[in-house]
């Protein structure tokens, strides 16, 4: 019997993925964090790792690199799950040497098809596991993935005064963006990560807790950086500083939606 390790900080996503895999008679081991996932990986020696890209303690890319570095189990396939699949995500996945990437939300048959290929299982086994209509066509998602990041950021970018809204990770890689300054999105992502790193260090030194938000003021505008959950950040560029109050209100309304996606 094949054994799959599922690593995701969302309990609902883990539960649905586990159900789909067990219907296929696959043994499932679950972990709610990256560190727990790596501990299970070393102890359980699974045939496949299915891992979320963004988690609070460790990114899926890091987990993939740790798997590849293992002297005996480094060949284990790693399937990364991501709410956003763009050039940046695919490039980082390739750099970490993941086996495949699947976008959330995904249908059960899509997930099983990926697993079939990575484990080298017979296609008939996949069909047997999907006889039940509720499994074959079930959409593996929770309310967290009801809307993609592009749609959420586009709403914020449409607010008067906002020139760019970008979702970035802590290393400065652009996840998704919307707005008139599309060509500046990569630069804005790197800037947001730099500002956040410096501000978090100050917060730790002053014992003020984790960074929630910050504002950088320039000659012709402002940059707002807010924690968006799951290790991601929202960077918002304002071309009109007088609209700061209104934009901050809309940012506050946007963050819960981005936190669900991230």
N, C-alpha and C positions, 0 to 999 in steps of 0.2 A: 504493500500500500504506500502510495506517495505521501510525503509529508510536506506541508507548506506553512511557512511562518508568515503571519500577517501582522504588520506593524503600522498602527494608525492611532492617533490620539483621540479620534472620534469613536465613541463606543457604538453609536448607531451604524457607522460605516463598517466597523469590525464585525458587528453582529450579522449584517446582511451578507458581507463577503464570506464569512464563516458558513452561513447557511447554504450559499450557492456551492461552496467547495465540498461541504459534507454531503450534499445531494449527489455529488459525483464520487462519493466514497473516498474522499481524500482526507487524510488526517490533518487537523488544523491546530497550530499553536499560535496564540495571540499575544501581542504586547501593546501597551498603551503609550510607550515612549521609546526613543531611540536607544537609550542605555539598556532598558529592559529587553528590547529586541535583540541587541548584540549578545546579551547574556544568554538568551534563549538560543540564539544561533550557535554559539559555541557549545552549549550543553545538548541541544536537541539534534543538531546537524541535519537541518531540513534539506529537502531536494530543491526547494524554490523559496525565495524571499519575495513577498509582495509588500511594498513599503510606500507610505505617503511621502511626498516630497517635502512638505513643510510641517514641522512639529516643533513644539516649544523648546525642547532641549537639544535637538540634533536634526539636521536636515537629512532627507533621504539620500542625497549625494554622499554625505559623510558615511552613512551606513553602507552604501555601496562600496566606497573606497575601503572601508574596514573589512568587508567581505572579501574583496579582491586581495587584500594584504594577508589574509589567513594562509599559512604555509600549506595546509592540507585541504581546506574547503574553499579556496579562492576561485574555483571553477563554478561554484553554485550560481545558477541564474538569478538575476534580480530584476523584478518588474516594478518600475516606479509608477505611482499613481499621482496625478496632478490635476488640479482644477483648471489650470491654464497650461496649454501646450503651444509654445511659440518657439522661435529660433533660439532664444536665450536658454529656455528650458531644455531643448533638445541638445544644444551644444554642451551644456553642463552635464547632462546625462551621459553623453558620449565621452566627455572627459573623465567622468567617474567610472566609465566602462560598464554601464548598466546594460542589461540584455534587451530591454524594451521599455517603452513608456505608454501608458494608457491614460486617456483623459477622463476625469470625473465630471459629470455622471456618465456611467456606462451601463449597457444592458448586460444581463447575465450571460447571454450567449457570446457577447464580445469578450467578456472576461474569460470565459471557459475556452474560447478559441485561442486566446493568448497563452493560457496555461497549457493547453494541449500542445501547442508548438514548442514551448519552452521545456516541457517535461518529456516530449516525444511520445505522448500517449496516442492510442488508436482513436481516430475520429469517431468510431462507433461508441466508444466509452463516453464521449461528449454527448452524443445523441441520447444515450440511455439516461444520462443525468438530467436531461432537459425535457423529459416526457411530460412533466407536469406543467401546464400552461403558465402558472404563476411564477415558476422558476425560469422557464425559457424566455419569457418576455419581461421579467421583472427588471426595473431600472435600479441599479445599485447606487442609490443616492439618499441623502437625508435632506431636510430642509436647508441645510448649510449650503447645498449646491444648486439651489433653485434658480440662481441667476449668475451669469458669468461676470468676471471682473471688468471686461470691456464695457458692458452695459452700465454697470454701477459707476465707473469712472466717467463715462460719457455724460451721464446725468449731472455729475459734479462739474464737469468741464463746460456745461451749458449755462452754468450760473454766471450772471454778469460779473465781470472783473476777473474771472479765472482764465488764465492762459494755458495752463497745463495741469493735469491731474495724473500722477504716476504712482503705481504700486511697485515697490522695490523690496529686495531682501537686504539683510544686514551686511552683506558683502558688497552692496552697491550694484548688483545686477538688476536690470530692468525686467520686471515680470509682465506688466501691461501698462499702457498709457492712453490718454485721450486728450484732445485739445489742439490749439493752433500751433504750439511749439513742439510738434512731433519730432523735428530734427534735433531738438535740444533734450529729448527725453533721456538719452543715455547719460548725458552730462548731469542732468538733474538727479538721476538715480545715484550716481557716484557722490554728488554733493550731499544728498540727503543722508547717505550712509556715513560720510565723514562727519557731518554735523551731529548726527545721532551718537556716534562713537565718542566724540569729544564731550558732548553734553551728558552722556551716561556716566563717563568717568568723573565728571564734576559732581554729579548727583551722588555717586558712591562715596566720594571723598567727603562730601558735606552730610552724608547719611540722610539723604532726602528720598531714598527709594528709587524705583525704576523710572526711566524716562517715559513720560506720557505724551508731551508735545513740546515744540519749540518754534520760535519765529525768528527768521533772519531777515533784517531790513536792508535793502539796497537803495541806490539812488533813484531807480525807476520802478521799484516794486518790492514785493515780499515773497519769501518762501516759507510755507508752513510745513512742518514735519510732524506727523502723528503716528503713534504706534497703532498698527492695524490688526494686531493679534497674529499668533502663529509664526512669530519671527519676521513678519513683514511690516513695512512702513508705507504710509501714504504721504507723498510729497505734492504739495499744491502751490503753484506759482500764481501770484496775483499781479496783474499789471496796474491795478488801481488800489493803492493802500487805503483810500477812504472807504472802501467796501469791505474792510477786514471783518467787521462785526457780522455782516450778513454772510460772508463766506465761511466764517468759523461756525456759524449756525448750521450751514449746509454740510460742512465737513463732519460736524457732530452727528448729523442724521445719516451720513454715508458710512461712517466707521463700523457700525454693527453689521451692515451688509458685507463689507470687506472682511470683517473678522470671521464671518461664516465661510466665506470662500477660502480665505488663507488658512 
